[in-house]
Amino acid sequence: MADVKEEVIRMVRAMPDNATVDDVMAELYFKMQVDAGLRELNEGKGIPHGEVERQMSKWLGR
């Protein structure tokens, strides 16, 4: 848990002095989402690039 706390402290210190609480919360949420995505990729739950292209073409009507 100390690692998480230290990481959050580093993140906040790296933000501009005029950062708001909303800015901090948005950054934390973004980091949580990225970390979750990376965990899924490491677990083999990712979607191959070709499949993404196929789905996007279908959604965009191409």
PDB file of N, CA, C and O in Angstrom:
ATOM      1  N   MET A   1       0.826  -1.201   0.000  1.00  0.00           N
ATOM      2  CA  MET A   1       0.000   0.000   0.000  1.00  0.00           C
ATOM      3  C   MET A   1       0.861   1.252   0.000  1.00  0.00           C
ATOM      4  O   MET A   1       0.472   2.274  -0.565  1.00  0.00           O
ATOM      5  N   ALA A   2       2.024   1.180   0.626  1.00  0.00           N
ATOM      6  CA  ALA A   2       2.912   2.338   0.662  1.00  0.00           C
ATOM      7  C   ALA A   2       3.359   2.724  -0.743  1.00  0.00           C
ATOM      8  O   ALA A   2       3.547   3.905  -1.036  1.00  0.00           O
ATOM      9  N   ASP A   3       3.530   1.716  -1.623  1.00  0.00           N
ATOM     10  CA  ASP A   3       3.923   2.010  -2.998  1.00  0.00           C
ATOM     11  C   ASP A   3       2.858   2.840  -3.712  1.00  0.00           C
ATOM     12  O   ASP A   3       3.175   3.785  -4.435  1.00  0.00           O
ATOM     13  N   VAL A   4       1.598   2.481  -3.502  1.00  0.00           N
ATOM     14  CA  VAL A   4       0.499   3.217  -4.127  1.00  0.00           C
ATOM     15  C   VAL A   4       0.473   4.644  -3.595  1.00  0.00           C
ATOM     16  O   VAL A   4       0.329   5.598  -4.360  1.00  0.00           O
ATOM     17  N   LYS A   5       0.612   4.781  -2.296  1.00  0.00           N
ATOM     18  CA  LYS A   5       0.591   6.101  -1.678  1.00  0.00           C
ATOM     19  C   LYS A   5       1.730   6.963  -2.216  1.00  0.00           C
ATOM     20  O   LYS A   5       1.522   8.130  -2.547  1.00  0.00           O
ATOM     21  N   GLU A   6       2.922   6.399  -2.305  1.00  0.00           N
ATOM     22  CA  GLU A   6       4.072   7.140  -2.831  1.00  0.00           C
ATOM     23  C   GLU A   6       3.858   7.526  -4.288  1.00  0.00           C
ATOM     24  O   GLU A   6       4.224   8.627  -4.700  1.00  0.00           O
ATOM     25  N   GLU A   7       3.271   6.630  -5.065  1.00  0.00           N
ATOM     26  CA  GLU A   7       3.017   6.917  -6.476  1.00  0.00           C
ATOM     27  C   GLU A   7       2.030   8.075  -6.624  1.00  0.00           C
ATOM     28  O   GLU A   7       2.206   8.944  -7.479  1.00  0.00           O
ATOM     29  N   VAL A   8       0.991   8.081  -5.786  1.00  0.00           N
ATOM     30  CA  VAL A   8       0.005   9.168  -5.824  1.00  0.00           C
ATOM     31  C   VAL A   8       0.656  10.485  -5.410  1.00  0.00           C
ATOM     32  O   VAL A   8       0.401  11.525  -6.017  1.00  0.00           O
ATOM     33  N   ILE A   9       1.491  10.439  -4.381  1.00  0.00           N
ATOM     34  CA  ILE A   9       2.183  11.655  -3.933  1.00  0.00           C
ATOM     35  C   ILE A   9       3.068  12.200  -5.048  1.00  0.00           C
ATOM     36  O   ILE A   9       3.092  13.408  -5.286  1.00  0.00           O
ATOM     37  N   ARG A  10       3.797  11.315  -5.735  1.00  0.00           N
ATOM     38  CA  ARG A  10       4.649  11.757  -6.865  1.00  0.00           C
ATOM     39  C   ARG A  10       3.809  12.377  -7.971  1.00  0.00           C
ATOM     40  O   ARG A  10       4.183  13.396  -8.553  1.00  0.00           O
ATOM     41  N   MET A  11       2.663  11.748  -8.257  1.00  0.00           N
ATOM     42  CA  MET A  11       1.786  12.255  -9.311  1.00  0.00           C
ATOM     43  C   MET A  11       1.291  13.661  -8.966  1.00  0.00           C
ATOM     44  O   MET A  11       1.313  14.556  -9.810  1.00  0.00           O
ATOM     45  N   VAL A  12       0.846  13.847  -7.727  1.00  0.00           N
ATOM     46  CA  VAL A  12       0.330  15.155  -7.308  1.00  0.00           C
ATOM     47  C   VAL A  12       1.441  16.196  -7.333  1.00  0.00           C
ATOM     48  O   VAL A  12       1.218  17.325  -7.772  1.00  0.00           O
ATOM     49  N   ARG A  13       2.619  15.839  -6.876  1.00  0.00           N
ATOM     50  CA  ARG A  13       3.739  16.793  -6.885  1.00  0.00           C
ATOM     51  C   ARG A  13       4.120  17.205  -8.301  1.00  0.00           C
ATOM     52  O   ARG A  13       4.591  18.323  -8.511  1.00  0.00           O
ATOM     53  N   ALA A  14       3.925  16.326  -9.269  1.00  0.00           N
ATOM     54  CA  ALA A  14       4.285  16.629 -10.657  1.00  0.00           C
ATOM     55  C   ALA A  14       3.254  17.526 -11.341  1.00  0.00           C
ATOM     56  O   ALA A  14       3.520  18.083 -12.406  1.00  0.00           O
ATOM     57  N   MET A  15       2.087  17.662 -10.731  1.00  0.00           N
ATOM     58  CA  MET A  15       1.030  18.482 -11.326  1.00  0.00           C
ATOM     59  C   MET A  15       1.341  19.968 -11.108  1.00  0.00           C
ATOM     60  O   MET A  15       2.078  20.327 -10.189  1.00  0.00           O
ATOM     61  N   PRO A  16       0.774  20.822 -11.959  1.00  0.00           N
ATOM     62  CA  PRO A  16       1.001  22.262 -11.791  1.00  0.00           C
ATOM     63  C   PRO A  16       0.458  22.765 -10.453  1.00  0.00           C
ATOM     64  O   PRO A  16      -0.467  22.181  -9.889  1.00  0.00           O
ATOM     65  N   ASP A  17       1.038  23.839  -9.960  1.00  0.00           N
ATOM     66  CA  ASP A  17       0.627  24.397  -8.668  1.00  0.00           C
ATOM     67  C   ASP A  17      -0.841  24.819  -8.642  1.00  0.00           C
ATOM     68  O   ASP A  17      -1.464  24.843  -7.581  1.00  0.00           O
ATOM     69  N   ASN A  18      -1.386  25.148  -9.794  1.00  0.00           N
ATOM     70  CA  ASN A  18      -2.782  25.604  -9.834  1.00  0.00           C
ATOM     71  C   ASN A  18      -3.762  24.456 -10.105  1.00  0.00           C
ATOM     72  O   ASN A  18      -4.923  24.707 -10.427  1.00  0.00           O
ATOM     73  N   ALA A  19      -3.311  23.203  -9.980  1.00  0.00           N
ATOM     74  CA  ALA A  19      -4.198  22.053 -10.195  1.00  0.00           C
ATOM     75  C   ALA A  19      -5.299  22.050  -9.143  1.00  0.00           C
ATOM     76  O   ALA A  19      -5.068  22.355  -7.973  1.00  0.00           O
ATOM     77  N   THR A  20      -6.483  21.702  -9.584  1.00  0.00           N
ATOM     78  CA  THR A  20      -7.630  21.645  -8.681  1.00  0.00           C
ATOM     79  C   THR A  20      -7.818  20.210  -8.178  1.00  0.00           C
ATOM     80  O   THR A  20      -7.180  19.274  -8.660  1.00  0.00           O
ATOM     81  N   VAL A  21      -8.704  20.067  -7.207  1.00  0.00           N
ATOM     82  CA  VAL A  21      -9.036  18.731  -6.715  1.00  0.00           C
ATOM     83  C   VAL A  21      -9.630  17.909  -7.872  1.00  0.00           C
ATOM     84  O   VAL A  21      -9.360  16.714  -7.992  1.00  0.00           O
ATOM     85  N   ASP A  22     -10.434  18.555  -8.715  1.00  0.00           N
ATOM     86  CA  ASP A  22     -10.995  17.859  -9.876  1.00  0.00           C
ATOM     87  C   ASP A  22      -9.893  17.365 -10.810  1.00  0.00           C
ATOM     88  O   ASP A  22      -9.991  16.266 -11.356  1.00  0.00           O
ATOM     89  N   ASP A  23      -8.844  18.170 -10.999  1.00  0.00           N
ATOM     90  CA  ASP A  23      -7.704  17.766 -11.831  1.00  0.00           C
ATOM     91  C   ASP A  23      -7.026  16.525 -11.249  1.00  0.00           C
ATOM     92  O   ASP A  23      -6.687  15.592 -11.977  1.00  0.00           O
ATOM     93  N   VAL A  24      -6.836  16.529  -9.947  1.00  0.00           N
ATOM     94  CA  VAL A  24      -6.194  15.396  -9.271  1.00  0.00           C
ATOM     95  C   VAL A  24      -7.063  14.148  -9.420  1.00  0.00           C
ATOM     96  O   VAL A  24      -6.558  13.071  -9.734  1.00  0.00           O
ATOM     97  N   MET A  25      -8.359  14.295  -9.195  1.00  0.00           N
ATOM     98  CA  MET A  25      -9.270  13.159  -9.305  1.00  0.00           C
ATOM     99  C   MET A  25      -9.302  12.618 -10.733  1.00  0.00           C
ATOM    100  O   MET A  25      -9.320  11.404 -10.938  1.00  0.00           O
ATOM    101  N   ALA A  26      -9.310  13.512 -11.717  1.00  0.00           N
ATOM    102  CA  ALA A  26      -9.315  13.077 -13.121  1.00  0.00           C
ATOM    103  C   ALA A  26      -8.041  12.311 -13.443  1.00  0.00           C
ATOM    104  O   ALA A  26      -8.091  11.289 -14.128  1.00  0.00           O
ATOM    105  N   GLU A  27      -6.917  12.784 -12.966  1.00  0.00           N
ATOM    106  CA  GLU A  27      -5.643  12.109 -13.205  1.00  0.00           C
ATOM    107  C   GLU A  27      -5.618  10.735 -12.533  1.00  0.00           C
ATOM    108  O   GLU A  27      -5.142   9.765 -13.123  1.00  0.00           O
ATOM    109  N   LEU A  28      -6.122  10.652 -11.322  1.00  0.00           N
ATOM    110  CA  LEU A  28      -6.198   9.365 -10.625  1.00  0.00           C
ATOM    111  C   LEU A  28      -7.106   8.385 -11.365  1.00  0.00           C
ATOM    112  O   LEU A  28      -6.777   7.206 -11.500  1.00  0.00           O
ATOM    113  N   TYR A  29      -8.240   8.873 -11.840  1.00  0.00           N
ATOM    114  CA  TYR A  29      -9.175   8.018 -12.573  1.00  0.00           C
ATOM    115  C   TYR A  29      -8.537   7.526 -13.866  1.00  0.00           C
ATOM    116  O   TYR A  29      -8.646   6.349 -14.209  1.00  0.00           O
ATOM    117  N   PHE A  30      -7.870   8.429 -14.582  1.00  0.00           N
ATOM    118  CA  PHE A  30      -7.192   8.057 -15.819  1.00  0.00           C
ATOM    119  C   PHE A  30      -6.156   6.972 -15.544  1.00  0.00           C
ATOM    120  O   PHE A  30      -6.083   5.979 -16.268  1.00  0.00           O
ATOM    121  N   LYS A  31      -5.360   7.164 -14.503  1.00  0.00           N
ATOM    122  CA  LYS A  31      -4.326   6.185 -14.161  1.00  0.00           C
ATOM    123  C   LYS A  31      -4.944   4.838 -13.799  1.00  0.00           C
ATOM    124  O   LYS A  31      -4.424   3.792 -14.188  1.00  0.00           O
ATOM    125  N   MET A  32      -6.041   4.858 -13.063  1.00  0.00           N
ATOM    126  CA  MET A  32      -6.727   3.609 -12.711  1.00  0.00           C
ATOM    127  C   MET A  32      -7.173   2.868 -13.960  1.00  0.00           C
ATOM    128  O   MET A  32      -7.017   1.651 -14.056  1.00  0.00           O
ATOM    129  N   GLN A  33      -7.732   3.605 -14.923  1.00  0.00           N
ATOM    130  CA  GLN A  33      -8.216   2.988 -16.154  1.00  0.00           C
ATOM    131  C   GLN A  33      -7.064   2.406 -16.971  1.00  0.00           C
ATOM    132  O   GLN A  33      -7.174   1.299 -17.499  1.00  0.00           O
ATOM    133  N   VAL A  34      -5.964   3.145 -17.078  1.00  0.00           N
ATOM    134  CA  VAL A  34      -4.796   2.661 -17.818  1.00  0.00           C
ATOM    135  C   VAL A  34      -4.236   1.412 -17.150  1.00  0.00           C
ATOM    136  O   VAL A  34      -3.938   0.425 -17.822  1.00  0.00           O
ATOM    137  N   ASP A  35      -4.095   1.454 -15.833  1.00  0.00           N
ATOM    138  CA  ASP A  35      -3.578   0.287 -15.103  1.00  0.00           C
ATOM    139  C   ASP A  35      -4.480  -0.927 -15.301  1.00  0.00           C
ATOM    140  O   ASP A  35      -3.986  -2.041 -15.474  1.00  0.00           O
ATOM    141  N   ALA A  36      -5.790  -0.725 -15.277  1.00  0.00           N
ATOM    142  CA  ALA A  36      -6.730  -1.833 -15.485  1.00  0.00           C
ATOM    143  C   ALA A  36      -6.572  -2.400 -16.887  1.00  0.00           C
ATOM    144  O   ALA A  36      -6.593  -3.617 -17.071  1.00  0.00           O
ATOM    145  N   GLY A  37      -6.415  -1.535 -17.870  1.00  0.00           N
ATOM    146  CA  GLY A  37      -6.221  -1.988 -19.244  1.00  0.00           C
ATOM    147  C   GLY A  37      -4.929  -2.772 -19.412  1.00  0.00           C
ATOM    148  O   GLY A  37      -4.899  -3.790 -20.103  1.00  0.00           O
ATOM    149  N   LEU A  38      -3.870  -2.301 -18.783  1.00  0.00           N
ATOM    150  CA  LEU A  38      -2.594  -3.009 -18.865  1.00  0.00           C
ATOM    151  C   LEU A  38      -2.679  -4.369 -18.189  1.00  0.00           C
ATOM    152  O   LEU A  38      -2.098  -5.341 -18.673  1.00  0.00           O
ATOM    153  N   ARG A  39      -3.404  -4.445 -17.068  1.00  0.00           N
ATOM    154  CA  ARG A  39      -3.606  -5.737 -16.399  1.00  0.00           C
ATOM    155  C   ARG A  39      -4.333  -6.710 -17.323  1.00  0.00           C
ATOM    156  O   ARG A  39      -3.965  -7.881 -17.425  1.00  0.00           O
ATOM    157  N   GLU A  40      -5.375  -6.210 -17.998  1.00  0.00           N
ATOM    158  CA  GLU A  40      -6.124  -7.066 -18.922  1.00  0.00           C
ATOM    159  C   GLU A  40      -5.231  -7.567 -20.051  1.00  0.00           C
ATOM    160  O   GLU A  40      -5.300  -8.737 -20.426  1.00  0.00           O
ATOM    161  N   LEU A  41      -4.402  -6.696 -20.589  1.00  0.00           N
ATOM    162  CA  LEU A  41      -3.487  -7.117 -21.652  1.00  0.00           C
ATOM    163  C   LEU A  41      -2.528  -8.182 -21.147  1.00  0.00           C
ATOM    164  O   LEU A  41      -2.276  -9.169 -21.838  1.00  0.00           O
ATOM    165  N   ASN A  42      -1.992  -7.991 -19.946  1.00  0.00           N
ATOM    166  CA  ASN A  42      -1.078  -8.970 -19.367  1.00  0.00           C
ATOM    167  C   ASN A  42      -1.759 -10.315 -19.124  1.00  0.00           C
ATOM    168  O   ASN A  42      -1.101 -11.356 -19.114  1.00  0.00           O
ATOM    169  N   GLU A  43      -3.068 -10.293 -18.928  1.00  0.00           N
ATOM    170  CA  GLU A  43      -3.833 -11.524 -18.718  1.00  0.00           C
ATOM    171  C   GLU A  43      -4.317 -12.120 -20.035  1.00  0.00           C
ATOM    172  O   GLU A  43      -5.054 -13.106 -20.036  1.00  0.00           O
ATOM    173  N   GLY A  44      -3.904 -11.527 -21.157  1.00  0.00           N
ATOM    174  CA  GLY A  44      -4.301 -12.043 -22.465  1.00  0.00           C
ATOM    175  C   GLY A  44      -5.717 -11.703 -22.868  1.00  0.00           C
ATOM    176  O   GLY A  44      -6.291 -12.371 -23.728  1.00  0.00           O
ATOM    177  N   LYS A  45      -6.291 -10.680 -22.267  1.00  0.00           N
ATOM    178  CA  LYS A  45      -7.678 -10.313 -22.558  1.00  0.00           C
ATOM    179  C   LYS A  45      -7.793  -9.227 -23.621  1.00  0.00           C
ATOM    180  O   LYS A  45      -8.886  -8.707 -23.848  1.00  0.00           O
ATOM    181  N   GLY A  46      -6.703  -8.877 -24.267  1.00  0.00           N
ATOM    182  CA  GLY A  46      -6.735  -7.817 -25.274  1.00  0.00           C
ATOM    183  C   GLY A  46      -7.411  -8.267 -26.557  1.00  0.00           C
ATOM    184  O   GLY A  46      -7.593  -9.463 -26.785  1.00  0.00           O
ATOM    185  N   ILE A  47      -7.780  -7.314 -27.388  1.00  0.00           N
ATOM    186  CA  ILE A  47      -8.386  -7.585 -28.685  1.00  0.00           C
ATOM    187  C   ILE A  47      -7.314  -7.349 -29.747  1.00  0.00           C
ATOM    188  O   ILE A  47      -6.694  -6.286 -29.766  1.00  0.00           O
ATOM    189  N   PRO A  48      -7.086  -8.321 -30.631  1.00  0.00           N
ATOM    190  CA  PRO A  48      -6.084  -8.124 -31.684  1.00  0.00           C
ATOM    191  C   PRO A  48      -6.413  -6.920 -32.565  1.00  0.00           C
ATOM    192  O   PRO A  48      -7.581  -6.591 -32.777  1.00  0.00           O
ATOM    193  N   HIS A  49      -5.379  -6.276 -33.069  1.00  0.00           N
ATOM    194  CA  HIS A  49      -5.528  -5.061 -33.868  1.00  0.00           C
ATOM    195  C   HIS A  49      -6.462  -5.271 -35.064  1.00  0.00           C
ATOM    196  O   HIS A  49      -7.308  -4.425 -35.354  1.00  0.00           O
ATOM    197  N   GLY A  50      -6.304  -6.386 -35.742  1.00  0.00           N
ATOM    198  CA  GLY A  50      -7.156  -6.671 -36.898  1.00  0.00           C
ATOM    199  C   GLY A  50      -8.623  -6.743 -36.541  1.00  0.00           C
ATOM    200  O   GLY A  50      -9.478  -6.294 -37.305  1.00  0.00           O
ATOM    201  N   GLU A  51      -8.917  -7.309 -35.378  1.00  0.00           N
ATOM    202  CA  GLU A  51     -10.309  -7.388 -34.927  1.00  0.00           C
ATOM    203  C   GLU A  51     -10.858  -5.998 -34.623  1.00  0.00           C
ATOM    204  O   GLU A  51     -12.013  -5.706 -34.933  1.00  0.00           O
ATOM    205  N   VAL A  52     -10.047  -5.150 -34.024  1.00  0.00           N
ATOM    206  CA  VAL A  52     -10.476  -3.767 -33.751  1.00  0.00           C
ATOM    207  C   VAL A  52     -10.770  -3.055 -35.065  1.00  0.00           C
ATOM    208  O   VAL A  52     -11.781  -2.363 -35.184  1.00  0.00           O
ATOM    209  N   GLU A  53      -9.893  -3.219 -36.050  1.00  0.00           N
ATOM    210  CA  GLU A  53     -10.125  -2.589 -37.357  1.00  0.00           C
ATOM    211  C   GLU A  53     -11.427  -3.082 -37.980  1.00  0.00           C
ATOM    212  O   GLU A  53     -12.190  -2.292 -38.534  1.00  0.00           O
ATOM    213  N   ARG A  54     -11.681  -4.392 -37.889  1.00  0.00           N
ATOM    214  CA  ARG A  54     -12.895  -4.969 -38.461  1.00  0.00           C
ATOM    215  C   ARG A  54     -14.130  -4.390 -37.779  1.00  0.00           C
ATOM    216  O   ARG A  54     -15.094  -4.018 -38.448  1.00  0.00           O
ATOM    217  N   GLN A  55     -14.104  -4.313 -36.445  1.00  0.00           N
ATOM    218  CA  GLN A  55     -15.251  -3.773 -35.703  1.00  0.00           C
ATOM    219  C   GLN A  55     -15.448  -2.289 -36.000  1.00  0.00           C
ATOM    220  O   GLN A  55     -16.579  -1.835 -36.170  1.00  0.00           O
ATOM    221  N   MET A  56     -14.362  -1.541 -36.063  1.00  0.00           N
ATOM    222  CA  MET A  56     -14.479  -0.103 -36.335  1.00  0.00           C
ATOM    223  C   MET A  56     -15.043   0.130 -37.724  1.00  0.00           C
ATOM    224  O   MET A  56     -15.866   1.026 -37.910  1.00  0.00           O
ATOM    225  N   SER A  57     -14.618  -0.657 -38.703  1.00  0.00           N
ATOM    226  CA  SER A  57     -15.150  -0.520 -40.059  1.00  0.00           C
ATOM    227  C   SER A  57     -16.645  -0.783 -40.068  1.00  0.00           C
ATOM    228  O   SER A  57     -17.402  -0.072 -40.729  1.00  0.00           O
ATOM    229  N   LYS A  58     -17.070  -1.802 -39.335  1.00  0.00           N
ATOM    230  CA  LYS A  58     -18.490  -2.149 -39.253  1.00  0.00           C
ATOM    231  C   LYS A  58     -19.268  -0.999 -38.596  1.00  0.00           C
ATOM    232  O   LYS A  58     -20.328  -0.606 -39.082  1.00  0.00           O
ATOM    233  N   TRP A  59     -18.733  -0.464 -37.491  1.00  0.00           N
ATOM    234  CA  TRP A  59     -19.417   0.614 -36.779  1.00  0.00           C
ATOM    235  C   TRP A  59     -19.485   1.894 -37.599  1.00  0.00           C
ATOM    236  O   TRP A  59     -20.457   2.645 -37.524  1.00  0.00           O
ATOM    237  N   LEU A  60     -18.434   2.130 -38.387  1.00  0.00           N
ATOM    238  CA  LEU A  60     -18.383   3.357 -39.177  1.00  0.00           C
ATOM    239  C   LEU A  60     -19.031   3.191 -40.551  1.00  0.00           C
ATOM    240  O   LEU A  60     -19.078   4.138 -41.335  1.00  0.00           O
ATOM    241  N   GLY A  61     -19.528   1.992 -40.840  1.00  0.00           N
ATOM    242  CA  GLY A  61     -20.218   1.735 -42.106  1.00  0.00           C
ATOM    243  C   GLY A  61     -19.291   1.721 -43.293  1.00  0.00           C
ATOM    244  O   GLY A  61     -19.685   2.105 -44.394  1.00  0.00           O
ATOM    245  N   ARG A  62     -18.057   1.281 -43.086  1.00  0.00           N
ATOM    246  CA  ARG A  62     -17.093   1.244 -44.214  1.00  0.00           C
ATOM    247  C   ARG A  62     -17.030  -0.128 -44.816  1.00  0.00           C
ATOM    248  O   ARG A  62     -16.281  -0.351 -45.767  1.00  0.00           O
TER     249      ARG A  62
END
